[in-house]
Amino acid sequence: MPIPITVLTGFLGSGKTTLLNRLISDPAMADAAVIINEFGEVGLDHMLVEAAEDGIVELSSGCLCCTVRGDLVKTLEDFLRRLDNGRLETLSRIVIETTGLADPAPILHAIMLHPYLVLRYRLDGVVTTVDAVNGMATLDAHEEAVKQVAVADRIVLTKSDIAEDAGVAALRERLAALNPGAPVVDAAGATAGALLNCGLFDPTRKIPDVARWLHEEAYRDSGHTHDHGDGHGHHHHHDVNRHDDHIRAFSLATDRAVPATALEMFIDLLRSAHGPKLLRVKGIVKLAEDLDRPVVIHGVQEVFHPPATLPEWPDADHRTRLVFITRDMPEDFVRRMFEAIAGTPVIDTPDAAALTDNPLAVSGFSGTFKP
């Protein structure tokens, strides 16, 4: 199995270092490695007991820890070389801690785009810390904070013990609207068991757990679902002109099989013409050419992970299901593009409005999907 990578992100002062210290001391992090930006910026509680070569140190917990030496790809490659030549006996997982101002997308792209790293590593998930005291103001003022929440697989709510209950409830509602598929975990319960192993594959059974990974029903029930073309969903519990107003979270589903060429065109048109607007895309697709072996897709902005063909359907639900978190891209546009290209109606479409514009009139099709 490829080595799982967890990206730990969150805005300045949101509690990443405190959470990192908790994760490092957890037995589930045995034989793990932690990549941080600078040792001086991260107040690790664990004594650095042994300096190793090339800036990699061993913590008292047994974890390895190092800084990003200019190039994340080189750092990840170095760990693989250590494994392959025997200098490193085992490597159970890697946690990458980002800077507070960082958009996590470039880190995800580095893993998903590299032809060798994508074979040896797998993205397990993105964990985002949000400060319960200052979270509302941070989301109002900083687009980066909104992106950090939008791409998360798990959200850790910190400092809720010193925040007002009403403020925490409002913040939870806002986080759920931005990213309905990401469970919000209070910092007190933010153990490795709650935050790790949230990717497609269940490591205990080594089989895909699509329902847990997609969490499609959360998008279906989201207040931002069912955009009717006016650029706004049904529910907005905050003032206009906030960064949230640009974000949409929704799902598409269909019982009918999708031709591989249609799926390829749909993905490539979205990716090439509207990539920056696709904050996160995940899905499982029933292909017309192979009904018994679904394809799993995963994209972050314009970069898509190589599609994975599953040997069989993981459960009784054989529908095509796609979940999206987008910026300045209405659900209705994506829905109508999918229906036009795939020739497949989406389940539970609120209206069957005809195409009033031509979503196919975009450039950049290059044929990158290979089922």
NORUR-V842151 format. One record per residue. PHI is phi in whole degrees, 0 to 359 (NA if undefined). PSI is psi in whole degrees, -180 to 180 (999 if undefined). OMEGA is omega in degrees with one decimal (999 if undefined). Layout:
PHI;PSI;OMEGA + PHI;PSI;OMEGA
//
This chain:
NA;138;175.1 + 301;154;-178.6 + 285;127;-178.5 + 286;142;176.4 + 240;130;173.7 + 248;129;176.5 + 260;121;179.3 + 257;116;-177.2 + 226;174;-177.4 + 155;154;-174.2 + 287;166;-179.1 + 307;131;177.3 + 78;10;-176.5 + 273;-4;173.8 + 103;23;179.5 + 298;-43;-176.4 + 295;-42;177.2 + 300;-44;178.7 + 294;-41;179.5 + 299;-42;177.2 + 299;-39;178.6 + 294;-43;-179.8 + 297;-42;-177.2 + 299;-36;-177.2 + 277;-5;-178.2 + 281;135;178.4 + 303;-25;178.8 + 294;-15;180.0 + 266;11;176.4 + 301;138;179.9 + 63;26;178.3 + 261;169;174.6 + 232;144;179.1 + 240;128;177.3 + 249;120;-179.3 + 239;175;-177.0 + 279;-54;177.7 + 214;136;177.9 + 302;-37;-177.2 + 295;-25;-178.4 + 274;-18;-175.5 + 247;115;-177.8 + 276;75;-178.8 + 292;131;179.0 + 286;-22;-173.9 + 276;130;178.9 + 296;135;176.1 + 281;99;-166.7 + 275;-24;-175.1 + 211;119;176.7 + 280;128;177.8 + 253;177;-177.2 + 288;159;175.4 + 58;30;173.0 + 79;6;177.3 + 268;129;-178.6 + 240;157;177.5 + 256;130;179.5 + 274;164;-179.5 + 296;-21;177.9 + 281;-11;-177.4 + 102;-13;176.7 + 290;151;168.3 + 269;149;-179.7 + 218;139;178.1 + 208;167;176.1 + 261;157;173.1 + 287;116;-176.5 + 267;61;175.5 + 87;-33;-174.5 + 219;112;-179.5 + 298;-39;-179.5 + 301;-44;179.5 + 296;-38;178.3 + 297;-45;179.0 + 294;-39;176.9 + 296;-37;-179.0 + 296;-40;176.9 + 298;-39;178.5 + 294;-41;177.7 + 298;-41;178.6 + 297;-39;176.8 + 295;-46;-173.2 + 289;-31;-179.7 + 261;7;173.4 + 86;-2;178.3 + 289;-22;176.7 + 236;120;-173.1 + 287;-49;-179.8 + 219;157;174.8 + 214;104;-172.8 + 280;-34;-179.1 + 191;170;175.9 + 229;137;172.0 + 245;126;179.3 + 251;120;178.6 + 262;125;-176.9 + 266;168;171.9 + 287;160;-176.3 + 294;-24;-178.9 + 265;4;-170.2 + 279;138;163.2 + 279;119;-175.0 + 290;-12;-175.8 + 303;-45;-179.8 + 300;-34;176.7 + 293;-43;177.6 + 296;-39;178.4 + 297;-40;-179.0 + 301;-36;179.9 + 283;-42;-172.8 + 282;-25;-175.0 + 268;-26;-173.4 + 285;124;-172.9 + 295;-25;179.6 + 266;-44;-179.3 + 299;-35;-177.4 + 292;-19;176.5 + 274;-31;-173.1 + 261;-23;178.7 + 240;158;171.4 + 223;142;177.5 + 286;112;178.9 + 279;-38;179.0 + 170;167;176.0 + 247;125;178.3 + 250;123;-177.2 + 242;127;175.8 + 269;139;178.9 + 229;129;-179.6 + 281;119;-177.8 + 292;-24;-179.2 + 280;-47;-174.8 + 252;4;-173.3 + 301;-43;180.0 + 300;-49;-178.5 + 294;-36;179.6 + 294;-44;178.2 + 295;-35;177.5 + 296;-41;-168.0 + 266;-23;-169.4 + 230;116;178.1 + 297;-32;180.0 + 299;-38;179.6 + 295;-38;177.5 + 295;-42;178.3 + 296;-39;179.1 + 300;-39;177.6 + 288;-41;-174.6 + 295;-32;-177.2 + 266;2;-173.2 + 286;149;168.4 + 261;-27;174.3 + 222;139;176.7 + 244;128;178.9 + 254;119;-179.6 + 268;113;-177.1 + 259;160;175.0 + 61;21;179.7 + 291;-19;-179.8 + 288;-18;179.5 + 245;9;179.2 + 259;156;177.7 + 289;142;-175.8 + 301;-42;-178.9 + 296;-40;178.6 + 294;-39;178.4 + 295;-42;179.9 + 297;-42;179.3 + 294;-39;178.9 + 293;-41;177.6 + 300;-40;178.8 + 296;-40;179.8 + 292;-41;178.3 + 296;-39;179.2 + 294;-33;177.6 + 288;-39;179.3 + 291;-41;-175.3 + 213;82;-174.9 + 294;-21;-177.0 + 276;-6;-177.0 + 258;114;175.6 + 300;141;177.2 + 261;120;-176.6 + 250;129;175.1 + 291;146;-175.5 + 305;-33;-179.4 + 297;-28;179.8 + 253;16;-175.1 + 275;68;176.6 + 274;169;176.8 + 300;-36;179.2 + 297;-30;-179.2 + 276;-23;-171.6 + 249;-28;-177.7 + 266;169;179.0 + 58;46;178.7 + 251;13;179.7 + 278;-166;-176.3 + 295;-38;-173.2 + 261;136;173.6 + 275;110;-173.8 + 294;-23;-179.8 + 288;-29;179.6 + 247;-11;178.8 + 57;36;175.4 + 229;157;-179.7 + 289;139;174.3 + 243;80;-172.4 + 294;-41;-177.4 + 300;-43;179.7 + 291;-40;-177.2 + 291;-45;-178.5 + 284;-45;-175.3 + 52;46;-171.6 + 297;-32;-177.8 + 295;-27;178.1 + 292;-38;176.9 + 292;-37;179.9 + 298;-38;-176.2 + 267;2;-175.5 + 292;148;176.5 + 293;-16;179.3 + 267;-1;178.9 + 285;154;178.8 + 69;69;172.1 + 276;132;-175.3 + 256;30;172.0 + 92;-7;-179.1 + 266;3;178.4 + 84;5;-179.8 + 224;140;175.9 + 279;-173;-177.0 + 289;-38;-167.6 + 245;123;172.3 + 223;113;-177.5 + 253;27;178.6 + 214;171;-175.3 + 290;161;179.6 + 288;165;174.9 + 71;15;169.5 + 277;162;-179.6 + 299;-29;179.8 + 301;-32;-174.8 + 295;-14;178.1 + 269;-10;-171.6 + 261;136;174.6 + 233;136;174.4 + 236;124;-175.4 + 202;171;179.7 + 227;154;172.6 + 236;143;178.8 + 212;148;177.3 + 208;146;176.7 + 280;-25;-173.2 + 279;146;179.9 + 290;151;-177.2 + 249;126;175.8 + 300;142;-177.2 + 301;-40;-179.7 + 294;-35;178.4 + 292;-41;177.8 + 296;-42;178.2 + 301;-45;-178.3 + 292;-42;-179.9 + 300;-48;-179.2 + 296;-44;-174.1 + 289;-35;176.3 + 294;-44;177.3 + 297;-46;-175.0 + 294;-48;-172.7 + 282;-36;-175.7 + 265;-26;-173.9 + 227;22;-174.4 + 309;-50;-178.6 + 300;-20;-179.6 + 274;-12;-179.1 + 267;89;-177.7 + 294;-40;178.4 + 204;135;176.2 + 225;130;175.3 + 221;151;177.6 + 181;165;172.5 + 235;135;-169.6 + 234;134;173.1 + 270;111;-178.2 + 275;140;178.9 + 296;-30;-177.2 + 280;-16;-177.2 + 206;84;-172.3 + 294;-24;-173.7 + 268;-9;-177.6 + 233;96;-177.6 + 287;162;178.5 + 247;137;178.4 + 255;132;178.8 + 239;151;-179.7 + 206;122;-178.9 + 225;148;172.9 + 233;109;-173.4 + 56;-130;-174.4 + 277;-1;-176.6 + 255;125;177.1 + 245;136;173.5 + 295;145;175.7 + 307;129;-177.4 + 302;143;178.8 + 250;127;176.5 + 267;120;179.6 + 278;147;-178.8 + 293;-22;178.6 + 196;170;175.9 + 291;134;-175.3 + 283;-17;179.7 + 207;-170;-175.1 + 282;-11;-179.6 + 274;106;-176.5 + 255;25;177.1 + 277;154;163.9 + 286;128;-179.7 + 226;125;179.1 + 234;135;176.4 + 240;141;-174.3 + 228;143;161.6 + 234;117;-172.3 + 236;163;175.0 + 237;122;180.0 + 57;36;174.9 + 223;105;-176.8 + 295;149;176.4 + 302;-40;-175.9 + 300;-37;178.6 + 294;-46;-179.6 + 294;-42;-179.4 + 299;-46;-177.4 + 289;-33;175.3 + 296;-44;179.2 + 298;-46;-179.2 + 295;-39;-178.7 + 292;-42;-176.6 + 282;-45;-175.6 + 277;-15;-176.3 + 63;29;-172.3 + 231;116;179.9 + 291;143;178.3 + 276;139;179.2 + 295;143;174.5 + 61;33;174.5 + 295;126;-176.7 + 294;-29;175.2 + 209;159;-177.8 + 251;48;-177.6 + 301;136;177.9 + 289;159;178.6 + 293;117;178.2 + 265;-15;171.7 + 227;178;-174.3 + 249;97;-178.6 + 290;-11;178.7 + 277;-10;-176.1 + 277;61;177.5 + 227;162;-178.1 + 248;169;172.7 + 111;6;178.5 + 295;125;-177.0 + 226;2;174.6 + 65;68;-177.4 + 256;-12;-175.6 + 273;124;178.7 + 233;98;-179.0 + 292;999;999
//
